[in-house]
Amino acid sequence: MITGKMKVTDVVKAYPGAVEIFNDFHIDYCCGGKDALEEAIQKLGIESKSFIELLNKKIVNQPQKSNKGQVLAVERLSEMEVPDLIDYIIETHHSKERILLSEIDELINKVLLAHYEHHQTQLVPLHGLFSDLRKELQEHFAKEEKLIFPYMKNSFTGDNKTGYVKDLEDEHEAAGNLIKEITACTNDFTAPEDGCASYRLAFKKLQELVNDVYIHIFTENSLLFPKYEGGI
């Protein structure tokens, strides 16, 4: 049973299907995963008792259904050793997000040119925010793949152990903040009525990227880092 005192990240670990509902209500289960569920809900102005009842009704009291790959295989990932979990993160999230970043970059530039006259107040800030997120993620991937992940695979001791984790958590928070700004800028990824097919596709792929980044960050913050710091 889900209670308001549970940490958000613990809700996802126990009931991975909660990811869908958390995404719908913009509940941060990655960078903000250490918050109590009740506190996270109240920050968004949502009545906590009714929301938790909804979670228990839809997630706990009903069989879990697949949501096209977005439900985390938490039990399987939790059983992985650090090197295998790192490989999973690179193969599953880094690879997918690099492709999406490239596709979205092309789409946003195309839409910016086509709709500048009527939608510059949305598209110009969005272009800047996405450029910042793209830079943040690409540099983050490189840092993980070439420096920190190799270190993690080969060492469970050393002065940099906690420092490296803190560095990555800080970068995750920076990406999470940009994502929240992008979500607001796009009106929750809702294209304007006169938006063309490319406009709608750009927003659809942005939402796909955001959902994957959230799961990616959750997997590192809540599964990989505790396992690594615990020397498991």
Secondary structure, 3 states (H helix, E strand, C coil): CCCCCCEHHHHHHHCCCHHHHHHHCCCCCCCCCCCEHHHHHHHCCCCHHHHHHHHHHHHHCCCCCCCCCCCCCHHHHHHCCHHHHHHHHHHHHHHHHHHHHHHHHHHHHHHHHHHHHHHHHHHHHHHHHHHHHHHHHHHHHHHHHHHHHHHHHHCCCCCCHHHHHHHHHHHHHHHHHHHHHHHHHCCCCCCCCCCCHHHHHHHHHHHHHHHHHHHHHHHHHHHHHHHHHCCC
